[in-house]
């Protein structure tokens, strides 16, 4: 056969193969591609198409081999480099994917898909892709494969990754301004700058008004900008298009429930009623399964099958307090199961440690509530503990139909779940004193030594000398979520700055680099007569050691109210910085008192604003005493009940046994 005849035959076979391929008849397509390769084993188009087909059938290593062969014949083909980059991405080989995608862009600067894939890769490397339902629907992938855990040779900071992703998505929207996926990607890369993310999301919605993710993301963005009425409207627009969308439902719950915890004017009774109403509505929507009984053996002394449910089993505040418990639970007394709502590429070194500590590990990604409950029942769980409450990406709706004989909530949320099917809340008598039981749907299980056990990070830098001694002025600081700083807080902090002449205030949080957020905070303090020159703004740092090192600039930490800090207070004390707290009327407003009491400093928590200002001012006026306190505070924290994991685990195990015995004594009724 002549060269011309051979080329014509190959072209015909490829054309027929593509027709079968596009119609989903993969076996027929493969046969035709192989026939084409029989005429020319190095034909780049046939090799590439065959590689794509191999990827679609899960044979990713074969896909790499075929596309690599294609590039030997056609090394300047941007599309082949792009396909190879996608294949490597789904194999989890981030460095190779990065190189191939960059080569595709170098060869074709207008290759939109390569820009978008590279941006997705950068986000994944940083562990910043969305959870289930939040994903960037950037395009229909050529290769059907699971989300990879990106293992890359280099390690960049979260800031570096987001900046790089932003640049790539900006390039993508410039190339394809009418593509809503590009605008969604840009909005996600800008999520720490809500005032810039907002127009990108509105553009995405204008281009694709039926996409519920965009409305959920817009609602979250508007909440970060303190525009709750507009946020609620966005969530409701999303639900109008997708009534079962979990993101929009959780967004509405945030506005109607969690936001109440931040407002000084709300009462514990109002908070309870709102959560109870949510629980009633959720119960009414819940799918009723055929059986509500449990076959678990009613033996009070049995080894308990204990499950924990959380989306935060990674580098997250929840894990700082959960890991000590999981590490030291007695395997003869409990068999542990972790139900993790963490995508593979979000897993990190904390996830790896938790996986080793748990007896069983199950991912809940992609599971419906019914799927999840069936898994729990198959595992024979005796006690199932929720670690999220109403925080992001929670599984509370799955608890509306009881998944285990005993259910409990702990750690992740400072109020009732509102569900009558949640049996217990694990707490203590300081944050939830006697009499507050009326504000919970759950029965309260109070641990005598405190409901928290803190695991200080191993990478914490050494405590520095008191900065005021060198600077000649006192610096107050708060590294809490900026949403916790309200007008009442600003008023008290302004009084303190006036009471301590020359003092300064350092604020640091995740959203504070957004100019709109900054101006709102500075405006509240300016309205109280505080010169903006006395306020310093610091962006949140993703590296733990770098974040903690900023305490080298702080003399005294200020707890916001009525929603106190938890991890931030522990971190401040770890770095030798005492914390001033105001005692509130709800769980979230008593955490500061709880933590300070555990380390033997209850006098730093005051019942009113006047006492708050006085306690902080007195510390600021006695620098020698403040310096001495600073140098000994880390040791005090480590020796306190707050870091005594043996004490905590024993009390937690005892509480579990009490819960289980009560269920057994009840005859095993659900």
N, C-alpha and C positions, 0 to 999 in steps of 0.2 A: 504494500500500500504506500502511495506517495505521501510526502510530508503534508501536502495540501489536503489530501483525502483524510489523513490521520487527524489533522487539526479540525476538519469539518465534522468528523465522527465524534471527536471529543466534545466539541461544542454542542452537538446534538444530544449527546448523552448527559452533559451537564444541564442543558435546558430542561430535559425530561426529568432529571433528578430534582432540580429546583421545584418543578411543578408538584412532584410527589411530596417533597420536603415541606413546602408551604401548606399542603393539604393535610399534613400530619401523618402521611404514609411513610414512616421512617425506614422501614425495612426495604421498601421498593427504592427509595432514594439512595440508601447505602449501596444496594446492588448496582445501580447505575453509576454512582461515583467510583466504585471499585473497577467497573468496566473501563471507565475513562482513564483511571490510573494504570490499567493494564496496557493501554496504548502509550502512556507517558507517565512513569512513576513519580516524576518530579513536577508535575503540572501544578502550579501554585493555586489556581482557583479550585481545582478538584480537591487538592490537599486541604485547603482552608474550609471548604464546605463539608468535607468529611470530618474535619476537626470540630466544627460547630455541631455536627450531628452527634459525634462522640460525647461532647460536653452535655448535650441535651439528654443523653441516655446515662449520664453519670460517670462516664469513663474519662475523667478529666486528665489523668496522666497521658492517655492516648491522644487526647486533643492537643496537649502541649507538644508532643512529639510530631504530630502531623503539621501543625502550624510552624514549628521550628524548621521543618523540612521545606515548607512553602517559602519561608523567608530566605533560604539559601538561594533559591532561584529568583526571588523578587524582593530584595532586601529594603527597597525604598517604598514599599507598599504600606501606606499609613493604616489602611483598613485591617491588614493582617496583623500589624503590631497592636492595633486596638483589640482585635479578637483574642490575641495571645494575652494581652494585659487583663482582659476580663476573665480568661480561663485561670490565670495565676491568682486573680483576686478571689475566685471561688474555691481555689485550692488552699487559700489562706496564706499564700506566699506574697506578702505585702511588698517587700523590697523589689521582687521581680516584676510584680504588677506595676508598681510605680515606674520602673525603668521603661517598660514596654509602652505604657500610656504616654509618658513624656516623649518617647521617640515618635509615637503617632502624631502628637501635637507639633513636634519639631518638623516633621515631614509635611503636615497639613495643619497650619495654624487655625484653619476654620473647622476643624473636626469637633463639632459640638459634643458628640457622645463621649469622646475622650476627655474633654474638659470636665464633663459631669461625672464620669467614672472616677477621675482623679480626685475630684472634690469629695465624692463619697468615700473614697479610700482614705483620704486625709482625716475625715470625720471619724471613720471606723478606727483608725490608728489611735486616735485620742480617746476612744471609748465614748464618743459623743453621739452616736446614732440613736435614733429614737427607740423606745420600747415597742412591744407589739401594739399595732394600731397607730403609732406615732411615725412610722417609717416614712421616709421621703419617697413618694411614688414617682421617682425620677423618670423611669422608663420601663418598658417591658424587657427584662433581661434576655439576652440571647441564650444564656446557659442556665438551665434550671438546676440550682444547687442551693444548699443551706447557707445562711449568713456565716461567714468565716470569722474565726478569731485571728486578728491580724498580728502576726509575729514579724516585726521589722527589725532590721539591723540597727537603725538609729532610734534614739528616744528623744522626741521633741516635747516641749511643754504644751499644755492645753491651749495656751494663748497662741503659740506658734501654729498649732494645728488649725485653730479657728481662723486665724489670719490667712493662712494658706488656702483654706477652704473658701473663705470669703472671696479671695482674689479669683479663684477658679470659677466660682458661681457668677461673679460679676462679668467675667469673660463669657460665660455661658449665656447670660441674659443679653449681653451685647450682641452675640451671634444670633440668638433666637429670642428676641424680645416678646414674642407672642407664645412662648412655651411656658405654661403655668408651672411645670415641674421645676424649671430653672429658678423661678421666683420663690417657690417653696423652699428649695435648697438654700437660696441666699438668705431667706428669712431664718432658717434654722441655724445657719452659720453666724447670724447676727443676734442670736437669742439673748446674749448678754447685753445687747444694746436695744432694748425694746422700742425706743423711739425711732430707730432705723429699721427694725424688723417690721414695724406696722405697715409702712407703705408697700413693702415687698409682698406682704400677705394680702393686702387689699388688691394689689395688682393680680396676684394669683387667683383670687376670688373672682375678679372681673373677667378673667380669661376662662375660668372653669368654676362656675358658681355652684355646681352640685357636689364639690369635694368637701366632705365633712371635716377632714383633718385641718384644712385651712381655717375653718371657723373656730375649731378648738384651739389652734395655735394663736389665732387672733385674740380669742378670749383671754388666754394666758398672758399674752403681751399687754393687753389693756389692763388686766389686773396688776401687772408689774408697774404700770404707769398710773395706778390708783384711779382708774376710771371704771368702777364696778358696774354702773348701769349699762355702759356700752359693752362691757365684757359679757354681761348676762344676755344682752341682745344677740351677740355673736354666737354664744353657746346655743341659744334657742333656734337661731337660724340653721345651725348645724343639725340639731335634732329634727327640725322640720324636714330635712333632706334624708336623714338617717336616724329614725327614732330610737334605735338600739345602740347608737354610738357611745361607747363607754367613755371616751375622752370628753365629749361634750357633757355627758351626765356627771362625770366627776368634776368638771369645771363648774357646773351649776352648784354641785354640792359644796365646792370650795367657797363660792360666794355666799351661799345660804347657811353654811355651817362653820367652816374653818375661819372665815373672815371675822366671825363674831368674837373669836378668841383674841383678836388684835384690838378690839374696840373697848376703851375704858367705860363707855356708857352702857354696855350690855351687862346684864345680871346673870348669875349662875342659872337662875330659873329660865331665863330666855334661851340660854345656850342649850339647856337640857331639852326644852320643848321643841326647839328647831331640830335637834338630833332625833328626838322621839318621833317627830312627824316624818322625817326622812326614813326612819326604820319602818314605820307603818306603811309608807308608800312602797318601799322596797319589798316588804313582805307580800304586799298585794300583787306585785308584778312577778314575784318569784315563781319559778316553775315548780309545781307540786309533783313530787316523785311518788311512786306507788307505795314505797315503804318508808316508815320513819323509825323503825326499830333497829336495834344493833345487836349483832351476834357476839360481841366482845364478852369474854369470860368475866364474870362478876367476882373477881378475886381481889380483895383489897391489898394483898401483899405481892401480887404478880409484878413481873418486870413490865413496866409501862411502855407502850409504844407512843412516843412523844413526837408530834409534828410541829414544825415552825413554818409559817407562811410569810414571805416577804419579797418585795421587788428590790430590796436594798442590800443584798448579800454581796457587797463589794466595798470599795473605798467610800464609805458613807457613815454619817454620824451613828446610825443604828448599829452598825457593826462594831463600833468602839465599845459598846455596852453589851452586845450579844456574844461576841467572841469569848470573853472570859467564862460565860456560862456554858457555852457549847464545849469548850475545852475541858471543863472539869466535872461535867455531869457523870455520875457513877454508872458505868455500863452494865453493872449488875442490877441497877435499879431502873434504868430507862434505856430504851433503844431509840436513837434519834433519827428523825427524818427531816430533811430540809426541802421545802417546796419553793423553788427560787424563780422569781419572775425577772431573770437577768438574761439578756441576749448574749450569745457567745462572745461577740466582739466587745461587750461591756465588762466582761470578766477581767479581773486583775489579780494582783498578788494576794489581796484579802480574800477574794473568792477562792483562790487556790488553797489557802490555809483552811477556810471553812469547809471546803469539800473534803479535806483530809480528816477534819475533826468529826464530821457527821458520819453516822453509820450508813445512811442512805441519802442519796441526793437525786431529786427529780426537778426537771425544768417544767414550769407551767406555761411557758411561751406557746401561744397558739391554742391553748386549751380553753374550751368554753367552761362556764361554771359547772355544768353537768359533768363534763369530762373530768374536771378537777375533783368533784365530789366522788366520782366513781373511783378515781385513783386513790383517794384517801380511804375509801371503804375497802378497796382491794388490799391496801397495806395494813388494814386492821388497826388503824390509829385509835388509841384510847383518849388522848388529850391533844387537841389541835390548838396551837397558840398563834394568833395573828400578831404580827409585829409592825403593822402599818396604820391601822385605824383608817381615818379618812385622808391620809397623805397620798401623794401621787401614785397612780398605778396600783392601787390597792385591790384586794380580792374580797372586800366585804360583801358584795352581792352574792358570792358563793356561800356565805355563812347564813343567808336568809333561809335556806333549807339546810338543816343541821347536818354537817358532814361527818361528825364524830360524836361519841357519847358525851364528851365534855369539851366545851369550847372556852377559850380565854383570849383576852387581848392584853398586850403589854408593850410598853416602851415607845412605840412610834407615834403616838397621838395623845394629846393631853385632855381628852374629854371622852364621854361615852360614845360608843358606836351607834347607839340608838336602836340596836337590834334586840328583840326579846329572845332570840336564839343564841345570843352570846351569853354564856353562863357567868363568867367571872372577868374581873379586871384586876390585874396584879399591880399593887400600889403600896403606899405606906401611910402612916398616920400624920405625917407633916404636910404632904401635898394634898391629901384627902382626909382631913380630920374627922373624927366621929361627928355625925350629923350631916355630913355631905353625901351620905348614901342615897339620899332622895334625888340627887342630880345624876344618877346613873341607872341605866337599864340593867347593868350587870351587878352581881354581888361583888363586893370589894374584898379582895384577899390582901390584907396589909402585912408586908414584911417588916419585921421589927427593926432591922438594921438599915432599912432603906430599899427603895425599889430599883436602885441603879448600882452597877458595878463598872467602873471606868478602867479601860485598858489604855494607858498612855502610849503614844507612838514611840517606837524605839529610835526613830530618827530625830527626836526633839533635841535642839541645840542646848548648850549650857545656859543657865540663868545669867543674865548680864547684871552689872552694877546698876543701881538706881539711876535712871537717866537725868532726873532733876538735879542730882549732885553736880553733874558736869554742865548742864544747860542753864541752870539758875532759875528755871521755872518748872511747874508741874504740868504734866500732860495726862489728861484723862482720855480714855479710849473706849470705843465699843466696836467690836468686830461682828456684831449680830446682823442678821438679815435686815436690810434697810426698811422693809415693810413693817418691822416692829417699832419703828420710830414714828410716833404720832405727835400731835400738838401738845398733849399733856407731858409727854417725855421731853419734848423740846423746851417746854416752859420750865421744868425742873432743872434740866441741864443748864439752861441759861441762868437760872438763879445761882447754881453752883459756880459757874464761870465768873459771875459778878462777885460771889463771896470769896473767891480766890484770885486776887488781882494778878494779871500776867499769865495766868494759866491758859492752856490750849486744849483743844478737843480733836482727837484723831479718830476718824470714821473709816471703816473698811468693810466692804461686803461685795457680793457677786454682781449686783446690779448697779453699784454706785458709780461705775465708770461711764454710765449713760448720762449725758449732759442734762437731760430732762429730769432724771431722778436726782442728780446732784443739785440742780436748781431748786427742786421742791424741798430737799432737806435744808439747804442753806437758807432758803426763803423762810422756813419755819423758825429758824434760829435768829435770822435778821429781824423778823417780826417781833422778837423778844428783846431786840436791842443789842444783839451780839454782832460785833464786827466780823465780817467774813474772813478777815486776815487771821483770826484766831482759830479757824477751822481748817484742819488738814484732811485731805481725801486720799485714800489708798485703795487701789484695786485689789480684788481678791486674787491670791496666788494659788495655783493648782498643786504645787509641790508642798508637802506637809511641812518640811523643815523650813522652807522659805516663808510660809505663812506664819509659823510660830516665831520666827526670827523678828518679825515686825513688833512683837511685844518688847523688844529691846528699846523701843521708843515710847513705851507706855509706863506710867507710874501707878495709876489707879484705873481699874476697869469699871465701867458703868453698865449695869444691867438694865435693859428696857422693861417696860411694863405696859399693860397687864400680861404680856406674853414674854416671860423671862427666857434667857438663854439656857442651854444645857451643856452641849459640847463646848460652846464658847467659854462658859464659866470654868469648866474643867481645864481647858487649855490655858486660860489666863492664869489660873492658880499653878498649873504645871510650870509655867514660865515665871513664877514668883510674883505675879501681879494680883493683889487683892481685889475683890469684886464687891461693889456696893449694890445692894438689891432693895427693892420695895416689895413688901409682903402684900399680895393681892387677895382676892376673894374667890379664886378658882384654882384648879390644879396648875394651869400654865403660869399663874402668878405667884405660886409658892415654891417653884422649883429652885429659885435662888436661895430662899431660906433653907430648903432641904439640903442643898449641896454645902452651903456655908456651915450649917449645923453639923454635918458629918465630919467636917475638917476642924471643928472646934472654934469657929468664928461666927456664931449666930449674931453677935453684936453688930456685924456689918449689914444685917438685914433689918430694915426699919418699917414700922407699920404705917408711916405717912411720909409725905413729900418733905416736910420740914426735917424729920429725922434723917431722911436720905441725904439731904444736902449737908446737914450737920455732921453726919458720920464721915462723908467724903472730905469735907473741909478740914475736919480735925486730923485726919490722916495726912492731908496735904500740908498742914502746918507743922508737922513733926517729922522732918525728913530723916533724922537718925533712927527713929522708931520704925518708920516706913521702910528704910533700907534693911533693918534687921529682919522685919517681917518678910521682905522679899527674899532674902538669902535663905530663910528657913522654910518657905512655903512649899516648895517642891517636896521636901522630905516629910513635911506635915501631911501633905496630900497622899503620898505613897503609903504612909503608915496609918491612914484613916480608914474607917469602915467603907468609904467610897471605893477604895482600891483593894479591899480584902475579899478576894474572890472565894476563898474557902468559906468564910462566913456567909457570903451571898449565895453560893451554890447550895450549901446545906439548908438555908432558909427556903430557897426556891424549890428544892426537892421535897421539903416538908410540906410546902404549900400544895404542890402537885398531888402528894399522897392524900392530903385532906380533901382536895377536890374529887379525887377518884373514889375515896371511901364514901363520900356523900352520895355519889352516883350509885355505887354498889348498894348502899343502905336504902336507897330509894326504890330498889327493885329493878334498877336498870332502865327506868322510864326515861324517854328522851325529853 
